[in-house]
Amino acid sequence: MTFKPTNVVKLLFSRFILSGVLFGVLGLTSCQSDQILRKEKETITPIADLNLLSAEVKSVYVQGNVGDRAPLLDRVAYQLQDETGQVWVITGNAPPESGQTVTIQAKIRTKSIELQQQQISEEVYLQELKQLP
C-alpha cells in the first residue's frame, strides 16, 4: 500500500466519526435518567387536584413539604403539603424528615368515613411507591 494523503485523511475522518458516535451514545445513555427525572417533575400533580382524579390512576407525582408524621403498626404516615392543600402519605420506608421538601410517586387511595351506616365523606390519601431524588 502506498502512502497517499487522501488515505490518511480518510482514516482520520473515519476515526473522528467513530469517536463522535461513541461519545454521542455515551452521552445519551448518561442523560437518560436525567430526562426521566425531568419528565416526572414536569407532571407534578397539585395536591388539591388529587380529589378530582380517580383511584384507578396508576400513579401520580406529588411534591411538597413534609409536616406531621405518625407511626402506624408496620408503616409510617406523613403529611405532605403544597400551596394547594395537604394530604397524608402512607409508606413502608423510612419517612422523610419534617420540613423537608420531597417529590414522590404514589398511588391514590380513598377511605370512606361512615356515621350510622351512612357515608359522610371520602378521604383521599396516598400510598408512597417511591421517593425521587
N, C-alpha and C positions, 0 to 999 in steps of 0.2 A: 504494500500500500504506500502510495506516495504522499508526501506531505503537501497539502493544499490548504490555503487559508479558509476556503469555504467549508472544508471538513471540520476544522477547528470551530468555526462559527456555529455550524450545525450541532456539534457535540455540546458546546457551551449553552446554546439556546435550548436544546432538549433537556439538559440538566436543570436549567433555570425554570423551565416549565414544570418539570417533575417536582422540584422543591416547592414551587408555588402551590401546586396541587396538594402536596403533603401538608404544608402549613395551613392551607385552607381547610382541609379535612380535620386537622387537629383543632383549629380554631372553632369550627362548627361544633365539634364534639364537646369542647370545654364550655361553649356558650349555651349548650342545650339546657342544662339545669337552670341557668340564669333566666333563659327565656321562659321556661316552665314556671318558675317562681314569679316572674314578671306577669305572666298571663294570669296566674292565680290571684295576684294582688290587684289586677285590673278588674276582677269580678267580685270584689268585696260587696257583700250584701249588708245594707244598713240594718241594724237590729230591729228598728220599727217595722221593716218590711217582712220580717220572719212570719208574722201573723197572716200575711197575705199569701204565703207560699204553702203548698200542700206538703203534708208529711211524706208524700210519695216521691218528693225530690230526693235524689240520691245523696247529694251533699251540697253544702254551701260553705263559702269562705266568709268569716266574720273577723273583724279587727276591733279591738277596744282595750280599755284599761281594766285591769283586774281589781275587783273590790273585795267584798267579804268572801271568806272561804269557810266551808263547813264539812267536817268529816262525816262520812256515811259508813255503813258496815264494811264494805270491801272497796269503796270508791271514795272520791272527794268531789264536792261540788264547789264551784267558784262562780262569782257573779262577774259578768263581763258587761261593760258599759261603753257606749259611744255617744256621739252628740244627739242621736235619735232615740235612745232608750237603753234598757238594760235587760239581760237575760241570764238565767242560771245555766251553767255548763257542768255536765257530769263527766268525770274522767276516771279511768283506772290507772292513769300515770301520775307522776308527781305533779301537783298543781303549780302554776306559775305564782310568783310572789305578788302580794297585794301591791298595787301601784304600778306594776309592770304593764307595758303595752304589748299585747300579743296578737298574732294572727293565727287562726285555727281553721282547720277543715272539720266540719261537723255535720251530723245528721239531725234533722229537725224531728223533735218528738213532741207529743202533746199529752196532757193529763187532764182528764175531766174532773171537775170538782162538783160533787153532788151534795145536796141537802134534802133530806126527807125523800130520797129516791128521785129527785129532780135535778137535772144538770143545771147548775147556776153559772158555771164558767168553764172555759177550757184554757188551761195554761200551756204556753209553749216553752220548751226548754231545749237545750242542745246536748247531744251525746258527742263528745270530742272524738274525732278519728285520728287527728294528728295536729301537733303544733308545728308551725312553719318557722324557719329561722328568721 
